[in-house]
Amino acid sequence: MDTQNIFRIGTGAGFSSDRLDPALDLLRHGNLHAMVFECVGERTLAFGHRDRCADPNRGYNPLLERRMRAVLPLAQAAGTRIVTNMGVANPRAAALRTVEIASKLGLKGLKVAAVTGDEVSHLLGPNSHLMEPNCKLSETGREMLAANAYLGIDAILPAIEAGADVIITGRVADPSLFLAPIAQHFGWDLDDWPILGAGTAVGHLLECGAQVTGGYFADPGYKEVPDLAHVGFPLAEVTAMGSATITKLPNSGGLVDQRTIKEQLLYEVHDPTAYLTPDVTADFSTVSLSDTGGDRVMVGQAGGRR
């Protein structure tokens, strides 16, 4: 592997209230170019809209302040870009609060960007058709709180290209949070479907945090995972061709092998040949895995199409 042309990206969170210590360990010892905090699901997005309706200055992840106070000094010292959907239903307010935190911490020159555009309530009306259930919006018998679209890397890339150190989004497709910094680093074309599919596979493996380092795989007494109580978060060493080695810090708990990779690769995927994202229709059916030992698995040959 050409270590001179490797992009190192790690996971800082895999759900809204995930642990913070593994992320801090990665920032200190992971030599990362970027770290992603993936913290939004449909339930937490609804909570964000609820909170924003009650207070227009809220609506972002409740742990944003605690995380940013701990993360920003380490990330700036390491030169690690932070990408996160902790903006939930109010990315602008989250970005402004992050700027305030950085100022109070005495951090100079930190650039913070908010990515908006995912809130699309204004595009819907009483006669808008809902796929699930198969009816008009007015026929649900309930008031709509909000509506969001899944944004892709085209919404994130301008912030990276503008030099933002911290990028805060709302509802973005989970793999896109990872794919954007990878694609920008290597200069991938946005219509190179196979390479975008390969990068999406990396993002999908990392997006749920400790699931790929043994948390999803573990079944004590049947499938043992070392030091599960202190399972570490994953990182990927990505090549310009889209292949990647998935691993974790050497002294962290957990496990990375072909079994943990396969379980996460299939997680929430209805059709491995056609995993739909805003960026690409990824094909995971062609993926090859190579266990190189020491909690390191090389992942390659994922594909994609328009």
C-alpha positions as CSV (number, residue, x, y, z in Angstrom):
1,M,0.0,0.0,0.0
2,D,1.3,3.5,-1.0
3,T,1.2,5.2,2.4
4,Q,2.0,8.5,0.7
5,N,-1.4,8.5,-1.0
6,I,-3.7,7.3,1.8
7,F,-6.6,9.2,3.2
8,R,-7.2,8.4,6.8
9,I,-10.8,8.9,8.0
10,G,-12.4,7.8,11.3
11,T,-15.7,7.7,13.0
12,G,-16.4,9.9,16.1
13,A,-20.0,8.7,16.7
14,G,-22.4,6.3,15.2
15,F,-25.6,7.5,16.9
16,S,-27.0,10.6,18.6
17,S,-25.7,9.8,22.2
18,D,-22.6,7.7,21.4
19,R,-19.6,7.6,23.7
20,L,-17.0,10.3,23.4
21,D,-13.8,8.7,24.7
22,P,-13.2,6.5,21.6
23,A,-13.4,9.6,19.4
24,L,-10.9,11.5,21.5
25,D,-8.5,8.5,21.4
26,L,-8.8,8.5,17.6
27,L,-8.1,12.2,17.4
28,R,-5.0,11.8,19.6
29,H,-3.5,8.7,18.0
30,G,-5.3,8.1,14.7
31,N,-3.3,10.5,12.5
32,L,-6.6,11.3,10.7
33,H,-7.3,13.7,7.9
34,A,-11.0,13.7,8.7
35,M,-13.4,12.5,11.4
36,V,-17.2,12.0,11.0
37,F,-19.7,12.2,13.8
38,E,-22.9,10.5,12.4
39,C,-25.6,11.3,14.9
40,V,-29.0,11.5,13.0
41,G,-31.7,9.0,12.6
42,E,-35.4,9.6,11.7
43,R,-36.4,9.6,15.4
44,T,-33.6,12.0,16.4
45,L,-34.5,14.2,13.4
46,A,-38.1,14.4,14.6
47,F,-36.8,15.3,18.1
48,G,-34.7,18.1,16.6
49,H,-37.7,19.6,14.8
50,R,-39.7,19.4,18.0
51,D,-36.9,21.2,19.9
52,R,-36.5,23.9,17.2
53,C,-40.3,24.6,17.2
54,A,-40.1,25.1,21.0
55,D,-36.9,27.3,20.7
56,P,-35.6,28.6,17.3
57,N,-32.1,28.6,18.7
58,R,-32.2,24.9,19.4
59,G,-32.9,21.8,17.3
60,Y,-29.3,20.5,17.1
61,N,-27.8,17.5,18.8
62,P,-28.0,18.0,22.6
63,L,-24.4,16.7,23.0
64,L,-23.0,19.2,20.5
65,E,-21.5,21.5,23.1
66,R,-19.9,18.7,25.2
67,R,-18.5,17.1,22.1
68,M,-17.2,20.3,20.5
69,R,-15.5,21.5,23.7
70,A,-13.5,18.2,23.8
71,V,-13.0,17.7,20.1
72,L,-12.1,21.1,18.7
73,P,-8.7,21.6,20.4
74,L,-7.6,18.0,19.5
75,A,-8.8,18.3,15.9
76,Q,-7.2,21.6,15.3
77,A,-3.9,20.4,16.8
78,A,-4.0,17.3,14.6
79,G,-5.2,19.0,11.4
80,T,-8.3,16.8,11.3
81,R,-11.4,18.1,9.6
82,I,-14.7,17.4,11.4
83,V,-17.8,16.5,9.4
84,T,-21.0,16.0,11.3
85,N,-24.8,15.9,11.0
86,M,-25.1,17.1,14.6
87,G,-27.0,20.2,13.2
88,V,-30.0,17.9,13.0
89,A,-32.9,20.3,12.4
90,N,-30.9,23.5,12.9
91,P,-27.4,23.4,11.3
92,R,-27.1,27.2,11.3
93,A,-27.6,27.4,15.1
94,A,-25.3,24.5,15.6
95,A,-22.6,26.2,13.6
96,L,-23.0,29.5,15.5
97,R,-22.8,27.7,18.8
98,T,-19.6,25.9,17.6
99,V,-18.0,29.3,16.7
100,E,-18.9,30.5,20.2
101,I,-17.3,27.5,21.8
102,A,-14.2,27.8,19.7
103,S,-13.9,31.5,20.7
104,K,-14.2,30.6,24.4
105,L,-11.5,27.9,24.0
106,G,-9.2,30.5,22.4
107,L,-9.0,28.6,19.1
108,K,-7.8,31.0,16.3
109,G,-8.6,30.7,12.6
110,L,-11.1,27.9,12.9
111,K,-13.6,27.9,10.0
112,V,-17.1,26.5,10.6
113,A,-19.6,25.8,7.8
114,A,-23.3,25.0,8.0
115,V,-24.9,22.9,5.2
116,T,-28.6,23.7,4.7
117,G,-31.2,22.8,2.1
118,D,-32.4,19.5,3.4
119,E,-35.6,20.9,5.0
120,V,-38.2,20.7,2.3
121,S,-41.6,21.3,4.0
122,H,-42.3,24.2,1.7
123,L,-42.4,21.8,-1.3
124,L,-45.2,19.7,0.2
125,G,-48.9,20.4,0.4
126,P,-52.1,18.6,1.4
127,N,-52.3,16.8,-1.9
128,S,-48.7,15.6,-1.8
129,H,-48.6,11.8,-2.2
130,L,-46.9,9.7,0.4
131,M,-45.3,6.4,-0.6
132,E,-45.7,5.0,2.9
133,P,-48.6,4.9,3.6
134,N,-50.0,5.1,0.1
135,C,-52.1,8.2,0.5
136,K,-52.2,12.0,0.3
137,L,-50.6,14.0,3.1
138,S,-54.0,15.3,4.1
139,E,-55.3,11.8,4.5
140,T,-53.0,10.8,7.3
141,G,-55.1,12.6,9.8
142,R,-52.0,14.1,11.4
143,E,-50.2,17.5,11.2
144,M,-46.8,17.4,9.4
145,L,-44.0,18.5,11.7
146,A,-41.3,18.8,9.0
147,A,-40.0,17.1,5.9
148,N,-36.3,16.5,5.0
149,A,-34.5,15.3,1.9
150,Y,-31.3,13.2,2.0
151,L,-28.5,15.5,0.7
152,G,-25.4,14.1,-0.9
153,I,-21.8,15.1,-1.3
154,D,-22.6,17.9,-3.7
155,A,-24.0,19.8,-0.7
156,I,-20.9,19.2,1.4
157,L,-18.1,19.7,-1.1
158,P,-18.4,23.5,-1.3
159,A,-17.7,23.7,2.4
160,I,-14.6,21.5,2.1
161,E,-13.4,23.4,-0.9
162,A,-13.8,26.7,1.0
163,G,-11.4,25.3,3.7
164,A,-13.9,24.7,6.5
165,D,-12.4,22.9,9.4
166,V,-15.8,21.9,10.9
167,I,-18.8,21.1,8.6
168,I,-22.2,20.8,10.3
169,T,-25.1,19.4,8.3
170,G,-28.7,18.4,8.9
171,R,-30.1,15.3,7.2
172,V,-27.5,14.0,4.8
173,A,-27.2,10.4,3.6
174,D,-24.9,8.7,6.2
175,P,-22.3,7.4,3.7
176,S,-22.1,10.9,2.1
177,L,-20.6,12.4,5.2
178,F,-17.6,10.1,4.7
179,L,-17.6,10.1,0.9
180,A,-17.4,13.9,0.6
181,P,-13.9,14.4,2.2
182,I,-12.6,11.3,0.5
183,A,-13.8,12.4,-2.9
184,Q,-12.5,15.9,-2.5
185,H,-9.1,14.7,-1.3
186,F,-8.6,12.5,-4.4
187,G,-10.4,14.8,-6.8
188,W,-12.9,12.1,-7.9
189,D,-15.3,13.1,-10.6
190,L,-19.0,13.2,-9.4
191,D,-20.1,11.1,-12.4
192,D,-17.4,8.4,-11.9
193,W,-20.0,5.9,-10.6
194,P,-17.7,3.0,-9.8
195,I,-15.3,5.1,-7.7
196,L,-18.2,6.8,-5.9
197,G,-19.7,3.3,-5.2
198,A,-16.4,2.2,-3.8
199,G,-16.2,5.3,-1.5
200,T,-19.8,4.8,-0.5
201,A,-18.9,1.2,0.7
202,V,-16.3,2.7,2.9
203,G,-18.7,5.2,4.3
204,H,-21.3,2.6,4.9
205,L,-18.8,0.5,6.9
206,L,-17.8,3.4,9.1
207,E,-21.1,5.1,9.6
208,C,-22.3,3.1,12.5
209,G,-19.1,3.4,14.6
210,A,-18.5,0.4,16.9
211,Q,-20.8,-1.9,14.9
212,V,-17.9,-2.7,12.5
213,T,-15.4,-3.0,15.3
214,G,-17.4,-5.8,17.0
215,G,-20.4,-4.2,18.6
216,Y,-22.9,-5.4,16.0
217,F,-21.1,-8.8,15.7
218,A,-20.8,-9.6,19.4
219,D,-22.9,-12.3,21.0
220,P,-21.2,-13.2,24.3
221,G,-20.8,-16.9,24.8
222,Y,-21.2,-17.5,21.1
223,K,-19.3,-14.8,19.2
224,E,-16.8,-13.3,21.6
225,V,-15.3,-9.9,21.1
226,P,-12.2,-8.9,23.2
227,D,-12.7,-6.1,25.7
228,L,-16.2,-5.3,24.4
229,A,-16.8,-2.8,27.3
230,H,-14.1,-0.6,25.8
231,V,-14.7,-1.2,22.1
232,G,-12.9,1.3,19.9
233,F,-14.2,3.3,16.9
234,P,-13.1,2.4,13.4
235,L,-10.9,4.2,10.9
236,A,-10.3,3.6,7.2
237,E,-7.1,4.0,5.2
238,V,-8.5,4.8,1.8
239,T,-6.6,4.7,-1.5
240,A,-7.1,6.8,-4.6
241,M,-8.8,3.8,-6.3
242,G,-11.4,3.5,-3.6
243,S,-10.1,0.4,-1.8
244,A,-9.6,0.7,1.9
245,T,-8.3,-1.0,5.0
246,I,-10.7,-0.9,7.9
247,T,-9.0,-1.0,11.3
248,K,-9.0,0.5,14.8
249,L,-6.4,1.7,17.2
250,P,-4.2,-1.1,18.4
251,N,-4.9,-0.8,22.1
252,S,-8.7,-0.3,21.8
253,G,-11.2,-3.0,22.6
254,G,-13.2,-4.8,19.9
255,L,-12.5,-6.8,16.8
256,V,-12.1,-6.2,13.1
257,D,-12.2,-9.2,10.8
258,Q,-14.1,-10.4,7.7
259,R,-17.0,-11.4,9.9
260,T,-17.5,-7.9,11.4
261,I,-17.1,-6.3,8.0
262,K,-19.6,-8.6,6.3
263,E,-22.3,-8.0,9.0
264,Q,-21.9,-4.3,8.8
265,L,-21.7,-4.3,4.9
266,L,-25.2,-5.9,4.8
267,Y,-26.7,-3.8,7.6
268,E,-29.8,-1.9,6.4
269,V,-29.1,-2.9,2.8
270,H,-32.2,-4.3,1.1
271,D,-30.4,-5.0,-2.3
272,P,-26.6,-5.3,-2.2
273,T,-26.5,-4.8,-6.0
274,A,-28.4,-1.5,-5.7
275,Y,-27.8,0.5,-2.6
276,L,-29.4,3.9,-3.3
277,T,-27.8,7.1,-2.2
278,P,-28.0,10.7,-3.5
279,D,-24.5,10.2,-4.9
280,V,-24.6,6.8,-6.6
281,T,-26.4,3.5,-6.8
282,A,-23.7,1.5,-5.1
283,D,-23.1,-2.2,-5.8
284,F,-21.8,-4.2,-2.8
285,S,-22.3,-7.6,-4.4
286,T,-18.8,-7.5,-6.0
287,V,-16.9,-6.5,-2.8
288,S,-13.7,-8.5,-2.0
289,L,-12.3,-8.8,1.5
290,S,-8.8,-9.6,2.6
291,D,-8.0,-10.2,6.3
292,T,-4.4,-9.0,6.7
293,G,-4.3,-9.6,10.5
294,G,-4.0,-7.4,13.4
295,D,-7.6,-6.1,13.2
296,R,-7.0,-5.0,9.6
297,V,-9.3,-5.9,6.7
298,M,-8.8,-4.7,3.1
299,V,-12.1,-3.9,1.3
300,G,-12.1,-3.6,-2.5
301,Q,-14.0,-3.9,-5.7
302,A,-17.3,-2.3,-4.7
303,G,-18.9,-0.7,-7.7
304,G,-21.6,1.7,-8.7
305,R,-23.8,3.1,-11.4
306,R,-26.0,6.2,-12.0
